[in-house]
Amino acid sequence: MTTTGYRITYTLLALALIVIVGGAILYIPSGDPEQLPDAVESYAPGQGDLVTQPVRIVIDLLPNYRATFVIDGMTIPDDEVDSIVEVGRFQFEAGPGKTIDRWAPGDHTVVVSYVGGPNDIDVGTVVWTFRIQ
């Protein structure tokens, strides 16, 4: 190969690298963290997560808040939710005899309504969707 052939090859490789890096910068999400309400510390599985069974729906709120779960349009009774109100942790697992006895593959939507704060004046709702493989 001649010197000119090497120059053309390296130039084309450099252009391809520039296109790949430029495309990554333009089309890959920025990765900014999700903005949650002040009362919500975290939840799992996360928005858009792809998970396998067994699945545990968890939300961590500020201490002494209360939460109500609605999953796929079904209200989950309080006695099916494991809760530690003093630390603000609430979780639900499907199982025999519960509103949801097992998870079907596909998308699932969780709506958690919470109340707390001084005189229970802080109320809100968090909605997210995850997928079971």
N, CA, C and O of each residue as an XYZ file, in Angstrom:
532
protein
N       0.858     -1.159      0.000
C       0.000      0.000      0.000
C       0.907      1.225      0.000
O       1.965      1.227      0.629
N       0.488      2.245     -0.698
C       1.279      3.464     -0.790
C       0.954      4.402      0.351
O      -0.005      4.183      1.092
N       1.748      5.442      0.492
C       1.529      6.454      1.530
C       0.164      7.107      1.370
O      -0.509      7.384      2.362
N      -0.242      7.350      0.157
C      -1.553      7.957     -0.101
C      -2.671      7.016      0.370
O      -3.667      7.475      0.928
N      -2.516      5.740      0.154
C      -3.508      4.763      0.598
C      -3.667      4.754      2.115
O      -4.782      4.680      2.632
N      -2.536      4.829      2.824
C      -2.592      4.900      4.288
C      -3.280      6.179      4.755
O      -4.072      6.155      5.697
N      -2.979      7.290      4.098
C      -3.596      8.575      4.497
C      -5.105      8.521      4.304
O      -5.859      8.986      5.160
N      -5.539      7.968      3.209
C      -6.986      7.871      2.956
C      -7.633      6.952      3.994
O      -8.697      7.273      4.525
N      -7.003      5.821      4.285
C      -7.546      4.875      5.273
C      -7.646      5.521      6.649
O      -8.680      5.405      7.306
N      -6.596      6.197      7.095
C      -6.607      6.850      8.405
C      -7.606      8.008      8.450
O      -8.234      8.245      9.482
N      -7.749      8.706      7.371
C      -8.721      9.806      7.315
C     -10.138      9.254      7.442
O     -10.958      9.807      8.176
N     -10.428      8.164      6.729
C     -11.761      7.560      6.820
C     -12.022      7.004      8.223
O     -13.133      7.132      8.738
N     -11.029      6.398      8.836
C     -11.188      5.902     10.209
C     -11.432      7.047     11.187
O     -12.263      6.928     12.088
N     -10.716      8.151     11.016
C     -10.902      9.322     11.886
C     -12.302      9.894     11.714
O     -12.941     10.257     12.701
N     -12.790      9.983     10.484
C     -14.148     10.484     10.246
C     -15.196      9.556     10.864
O     -16.176     10.026     11.442
N     -14.995      8.252     10.745
C     -15.929      7.304     11.350
C     -15.954      7.468     12.871
O     -17.021      7.426     13.485
N     -14.791      7.653     13.472
C     -14.718      7.853     14.921
C     -15.439      9.137     15.327
O     -16.142      9.158     16.337
N     -15.272     10.195     14.559
C     -15.948     11.463     14.859
C     -17.461     11.288     14.768
O     -18.190     11.806     15.614
N     -17.942     10.573     13.763
C     -19.381     10.340     13.612
C     -19.915      9.520     14.792
O     -20.990      9.821     15.312
N     -19.188      8.502     15.213
C     -19.631      7.671     16.340
C     -19.683      8.477     17.629
O     -20.674      8.417     18.356
N     -18.635      9.224     17.919
C     -18.600     10.032     19.144
C     -19.673     11.120     19.094
O     -20.369     11.350     20.082
N     -19.806     11.777     17.968
C     -20.826     12.826     17.831
C     -22.224     12.271     17.997
O     -23.062     12.887     18.656
N     -22.490     11.107     17.406
C     -23.799     10.481     17.554
C     -24.089     10.095     18.992
O     -25.211     10.257     19.472
N     -23.083      9.587     19.677
C     -23.263      9.223     21.075
C     -23.596     10.446     21.918
O     -24.464     10.383     22.788
N     -22.930     11.528     21.672
C     -23.184     12.757     22.442
C     -24.585     13.285     22.173
O     -25.261     13.745     23.092
N     -25.026     13.223     20.922
C     -26.336     13.776     20.562
C     -27.511     12.891     20.950
O     -28.570     13.401     21.314
N     -27.344     11.572     20.878
C     -28.491     10.692     21.015
C     -28.561      9.876     22.297
O     -29.596      9.263     22.558
N     -27.539      9.838     23.087
C     -27.596      9.110     24.352
C     -28.112     10.068     25.423
O     -27.640     11.201     25.511
N     -29.087      9.625     26.251
C     -29.640     10.516     27.281
C     -28.545     11.065     28.196
O     -27.492     10.457     28.383
N     -28.834     12.223     28.748
C     -27.843     12.912     29.569
C     -27.570     12.198     30.885
O     -26.514     12.402     31.483
N     -28.497     11.364     31.351
C     -28.285     10.651     32.603
C     -28.595     11.485     33.830
O     -28.195     11.128     34.938
N     -29.306     12.598     33.650
C     -29.687     13.402     34.801
C     -30.587     12.572     35.700
O     -31.474     11.879     35.203
N     -30.381     12.624     37.010
C     -31.213     11.828     37.908
C     -32.655     12.321     37.900
O     -32.931     13.505     37.706
N     -33.552     11.386     38.113
C     -34.971     11.712     38.163
C     -35.247     12.614     39.366
O     -34.697     12.401     40.447
N     -36.088     13.605     39.176
C     -36.464     14.501     40.262
C     -37.657     13.910     41.003
O     -38.758     13.836     40.457
N     -37.440     13.496     42.233
C     -38.498     12.930     43.059
C     -39.042     13.994     43.992
O     -38.332     14.941     44.332
N     -40.302     13.854     44.415
C     -40.831     14.773     45.430
C     -39.976     14.695     46.699
O     -39.325     13.681     46.952
N     -39.979     15.753     47.482
C     -39.154     15.807     48.696
C     -39.430     14.653     49.654
O     -38.520     14.190     50.341
N     -40.682     14.183     49.707
C     -41.038     13.126     50.650
C     -40.539     11.752     50.209
O     -40.491     10.826     51.018
N     -40.169     11.610     48.941
C     -39.770     10.303     48.399
C     -38.252     10.220     48.319
O     -37.609     11.024     47.645
N     -37.687      9.235     49.015
C     -36.238      9.039     48.966
C     -35.836      8.149     47.807
O     -34.844      8.429     47.133
N     -36.590      7.072     47.557
C     -36.295      6.174     46.441
C     -37.446      5.202     46.259
O     -38.327      5.083     47.110
N     -37.417      4.501     45.116
C     -38.352      3.413     44.885
C     -37.697      2.382     43.981
O     -36.729      2.666     43.276
N     -38.261      1.158     44.023
C     -37.715      0.076     43.200
C     -38.845     -0.882     42.854
O     -39.784     -1.006     43.640
N     -38.798     -1.557     41.725
C     -37.848     -1.340     40.645
C     -38.020      0.051     40.057
O     -39.084      0.658     40.179
N     -36.979      0.549     39.425
C     -36.992      1.904     38.895
C     -37.844      2.050     37.646
O     -38.281      1.067     37.048
N     -38.066      3.295     37.270
C     -38.839      3.622     36.077
C     -38.203      2.952     34.857
O     -37.030      3.170     34.553
N     -39.008      2.127     34.161
C     -38.549      1.486     32.947
C     -37.629      0.291     33.142
O     -37.137     -0.270     32.163
N     -37.386     -0.110     34.388
C     -36.489     -1.245     34.637
C     -37.072     -2.531     34.070
O     -38.287     -2.728     34.068
N     -36.197     -3.398     33.593
C     -36.551     -4.742     33.162
C     -36.097     -5.682     34.270
O     -34.906     -5.764     34.570
N     -37.054     -6.399     34.886
C     -36.735     -7.227     36.045
C     -37.208     -8.665     35.824
O     -38.028     -8.941     34.949
N     -36.673     -9.557     36.631
C     -37.124    -10.945     36.644
C     -37.747    -11.243     37.991
O     -37.551    -10.503     38.955
N     -38.493    -12.323     38.055
C     -39.169    -12.662     39.296
C     -38.196    -13.292     40.277
O     -37.225    -13.896     39.822
N     -38.376    -13.201     41.553
C     -39.450    -12.527     42.259
C     -39.246    -11.012     42.279
O     -38.118    -10.520     42.251
N     -40.360    -10.290     42.329
C     -40.327     -8.826     42.301
C     -40.858     -8.301     43.625
O     -41.893     -8.752     44.117
N     -40.145     -7.353     44.189
C     -40.580     -6.675     45.410
C     -40.702     -5.186     45.064
O     -39.730     -4.552     44.653
N     -41.909     -4.643     45.236
C     -42.140     -3.215     45.009
C     -41.826     -2.499     46.312
O     -42.411     -2.803     47.351
N     -40.890     -1.538     46.256
C     -40.439     -0.854     47.464
C     -40.464      0.649     47.231
O     -40.079      1.129     46.165
N     -40.916      1.382     48.230
C     -40.781      2.839     48.218
C     -40.289      3.270     49.602
O     -40.784      2.805     50.628
N     -39.314      4.157     49.601
C     -38.790      4.724     50.841
C     -39.214      6.179     50.906
O     -38.847      6.988     50.054
N     -39.993      6.498     51.928
C     -40.469      7.857     52.157
C     -39.764      8.428     53.380
O     -38.982      7.742     54.038
N     -40.046      9.675     53.671
C     -39.542     10.254     54.910
C     -40.185      9.536     56.090
O     -41.275      8.981     55.955
N     -39.533      9.540     57.232
C     -40.104      8.870     58.407
C     -41.498      9.394     58.746
O     -41.797     10.578     58.595
N     -42.335      8.473     59.207
C     -43.694      8.759     59.680
C     -44.658      9.182     58.577
O     -45.696      9.777     58.866
N     -44.340      8.891     57.334
C     -45.294      9.058     56.239
C     -46.034      7.737     56.071
O     -45.555      6.691     56.509
N     -47.208      7.787     55.432
C     -47.975      6.590     55.136
C     -48.143      6.487     53.625
O     -48.154      7.499     52.924
N     -48.272      5.261     53.129
C     -48.374      5.054     51.685
C     -49.505      4.092     51.351
O     -49.825      3.192     52.127
N     -50.106      4.299     50.178
C     -51.125      3.415     49.627
C     -50.683      3.010     48.231
O     -50.330      3.861     47.415
N     -50.701      1.702     47.954
C     -50.280      1.179     46.660
C     -51.488      0.862     45.773
O     -52.481      0.296     46.231
N     -51.382      1.238     44.502
C     -52.304      0.778     43.466
C     -51.408      0.247     42.356
O     -50.625      0.990     41.764
N     -51.531     -1.048     42.083
C     -50.675     -1.687     41.081
C     -51.562     -2.243     39.979
O     -52.461     -3.047     40.227
N     -51.296     -1.805     38.774
C     -52.089     -2.225     37.612
C     -53.579     -2.009     37.846
O     -54.402     -2.828     37.438
N     -53.923     -0.908     38.502
C     -55.310     -0.545     38.738
C     -55.950     -1.212     39.940
O     -57.117     -0.950     40.235
N     -55.220     -2.067     40.642
C     -55.776     -2.766     41.807
C     -55.211     -2.167     43.093
O     -53.995     -2.110     43.279
N     -56.098     -1.724     43.972
C     -55.662     -1.188     45.262
C     -55.184     -2.341     46.134
O     -55.882     -3.340     46.305
N     -53.987     -2.186     46.681
C     -53.394     -3.208     47.539
C     -53.779     -2.887     48.984
O     -53.436     -1.815     49.481
N     -54.484     -3.793     49.671
C     -54.869     -3.532     51.064
C     -53.633     -3.322     51.948
O     -52.577     -3.907     51.707
N     -53.782     -2.490     52.958
C     -52.676     -2.179     53.869
C     -52.090     -3.415     54.527
O     -50.890     -3.460     54.794
N     -52.929     -4.435     54.798
C     -52.400     -5.620     55.469
C     -51.533     -6.488     54.552
O     -50.887     -7.421     55.029
N     -51.507     -6.200     53.249
C     -50.628     -6.918     52.326
C     -49.311     -6.178     52.088
O     -48.416     -6.697     51.420
N     -49.196     -4.976     52.630
C     -47.995     -4.155     52.461
C     -47.176     -4.227     53.739
O     -47.662     -3.913     54.826
N     -45.921     -4.646     53.590
C     -45.016     -4.631     54.740
C     -44.554     -3.198     54.930
O     -44.000     -2.591     54.013
N     -44.781     -2.657     56.116
C     -44.432     -1.248     56.323
C     -43.725     -1.040     57.651
O     -44.027     -1.676     58.661
N     -42.779     -0.128     57.605
C     -42.118      0.361     58.808
C     -42.282      1.878     58.755
O     -41.423      2.594     58.241
N     -43.398      2.348     59.296
C     -43.761      3.763     59.217
C     -42.697      4.647     59.846
O     -42.441      5.751     59.366
N     -42.071      4.165     60.927
C     -41.084      4.984     61.642
C     -39.892      5.358     60.763
O     -39.266      6.394     60.987
N     -39.571      4.536     59.776
C     -38.462      4.866     58.867
C     -38.953      5.156     57.450
O     -38.159      5.523     56.584
N     -40.257      4.995     57.207
C     -40.834      5.341     55.912
C     -40.644      4.295     54.829
O     -40.634      4.636     53.646
N     -40.494      3.038     55.196
C     -40.272      1.975     54.196
C     -41.546      1.151     54.008
O     -42.143      0.674     54.973
N     -41.948      0.995     52.747
C     -43.145      0.240     52.403
C     -42.800     -0.688     51.241
O     -42.128     -0.283     50.292
N     -43.268     -1.946     51.323
C     -42.961     -2.877     50.242
C     -44.097     -3.875     50.062
O     -44.821     -4.215     50.998
N     -44.220     -4.326     48.822
C     -45.243     -5.312     48.477
C     -44.611     -6.407     47.640
O     -43.842     -6.138     46.717
N     -44.948     -7.660     47.978
C     -44.541     -8.820     47.188
C     -45.789     -9.620     46.850
O     -46.633     -9.864     47.712
N     -45.901    -10.022     45.605
C     -47.024    -10.869     45.200
C     -46.906    -12.222     45.888
O     -45.809    -12.672     46.222
N     -48.050    -12.862     46.092
C     -48.019    -14.172     46.720
C     -49.407    -14.771     46.822
O     -50.396    -14.071     46.605
N     -49.501    -16.039     47.146
C     -50.802    -16.702     47.281
C     -51.677    -15.999     48.316
O     -51.216    -15.639     49.399
N     -52.946    -15.811     47.963
C     -53.892    -15.179     48.877
C     -53.827    -13.664     48.874
O     -54.578    -13.018     49.604
N     -52.941    -13.076     48.064
C     -52.837    -11.615     47.993
C     -53.564    -11.104     46.753
O     -53.921    -11.882     45.869
N     -53.776     -9.809     46.697
C     -54.456     -9.193     45.563
C     -53.779     -9.578     44.247
O     -54.455     -9.862     43.259
N     -52.458     -9.588     44.236
C     -51.696    -10.068     43.086
C     -50.972    -11.322     43.562
O     -50.045    -11.242     44.368
N     -51.402    -12.490     43.055
C     -50.782    -13.729     43.541
C     -49.490    -14.057     42.801
O     -48.614    -14.719     43.357
N     -49.357    -13.597     41.540
C     -48.097    -13.756     40.816
C     -48.047    -12.716     39.709
O     -49.076    -12.250     39.220
N     -46.837    -12.367     39.330
C     -46.632    -11.347     38.311
C     -46.659    -11.974     36.927
O     -46.020    -12.997     36.682
N     -47.400    -11.353     36.033
C     -47.404    -11.787     34.636
C     -46.289    -11.042     33.902
O     -45.965     -9.910     34.260
N     -45.707    -11.656     32.892
C     -44.704    -10.936     32.100
C     -45.343     -9.716     31.434
O     -46.520     -9.742     31.072
N     -44.565     -8.659     31.277
C     -45.050     -7.444     30.628
C     -44.894     -6.228     31.514
O     -44.217     -6.266     32.541
N     -45.541     -5.137     31.092
C     -45.456     -3.868     31.810
C     -46.409     -3.843     32.996
O     -47.519     -4.373     32.934
N     -45.954     -3.218     34.078
C     -46.757     -3.053     35.286
C     -46.603     -1.613     35.762
O     -45.499     -1.069     35.789
N     -47.727     -1.006     36.137
C     -47.721      0.384     36.590
C     -48.022      0.435     38.076
O     -48.973     -0.178     38.562
N     -47.185      1.185     38.789
C     -47.335      1.345     40.237
C     -47.695      2.804     40.514
O     -47.047      3.723     40.012
N     -48.732      3.000     41.318
C     -49.126      4.331     41.774
C     -49.078      4.302     43.296
O     -49.812      3.541     43.928
N     -48.227      5.117     43.880
C     -48.145      5.193     45.336
C     -48.572      6.590     45.755
O     -47.974      7.588     45.354
N     -49.619      6.638     46.568
C     -50.065      7.903     47.151
C     -49.550      7.948     48.575
O     -49.610      6.952     49.296
N     -49.045      9.102     48.982
C     -48.492      9.210     50.327
C     -49.048     10.439     51.027
O     -49.502     11.396     50.401
N     -48.994     10.372     52.362
C     -49.426     11.487     53.200
C     -48.530     11.499     54.434
O     -48.149     10.448     54.949
N     -48.203     12.688     54.894
C     -47.354     12.808     56.075
C     -47.008     14.252     56.345
O     -47.653     15.173     55.844
N     -45.983     14.431     57.141
C     -45.565     15.778     57.509
C     -46.389     16.307     58.661
O     -47.247     15.607     59.199
N     -46.123     17.552     59.040
C     -46.884     18.148     60.146
C     -48.371     18.200     59.809
O     -48.757     18.741     58.773
N     -49.185     17.650     60.662
C     -50.640     17.628     60.489
C     -51.067     16.981     59.173
O     -52.134     17.300     58.649
N     -50.253     16.081     58.635
C     -50.553     15.371     57.381
C     -50.874     16.322     56.222
O     -51.771     16.055     55.422
N     -50.139     17.421     56.141
C     -50.403     18.373     55.064
C     -49.627     18.068     53.784
O     -49.942     18.617     52.727
N     -48.619     17.203     53.864
C     -47.834     16.857     52.676
C     -48.436     15.615     52.041
O     -48.327     14.517     52.585
N     -49.070     15.789     50.893
C     -49.659     14.667     50.172
C     -49.111     14.659     48.756
O     -48.755     15.704     48.213
N     -49.046     13.492     48.170
C     -48.552     13.411     46.802
C     -48.702     12.013     46.240
O     -49.167     11.091     46.910
N     -48.294     11.887     44.994
C     -48.400     10.624     44.285
C     -47.156     10.427     43.443
O     -46.640     11.373     42.848
N     -46.678      9.193     43.396
C     -45.559      8.820     42.534
C     -46.053      7.698     41.630
O     -46.659      6.737     42.103
N     -45.793      7.819     40.326
C     -46.227      6.824     39.359
C     -45.015      6.367     38.568
O     -44.227      7.189     38.098
N     -44.863      5.054     38.419
C     -43.789      4.549     37.576
C     -44.200      3.213     36.971
O     -45.142      2.568     37.431
N     -43.480      2.814     35.938
C     -43.757      1.577     35.226
C     -42.468      0.764     35.129
O     -41.387      1.314     34.922
N     -42.598     -0.532     35.280
C     -41.468     -1.440     35.093
C     -41.957     -2.617     34.256
O     -43.161     -2.800     34.074
N     -41.037     -3.396     33.759
C     -41.382     -4.539     32.899
C     -40.804     -5.817     33.493
O     -39.651     -5.860     33.921
N     -41.633     -6.853     33.507
C     -41.180     -8.168     33.954
C     -40.895     -9.010     32.726
O     -41.706     -9.096     31.804
N     -39.745     -9.616     32.736
C     -39.302    -10.416     31.600
C     -39.977    -11.756     31.587
O     -39.724    -12.567     30.696
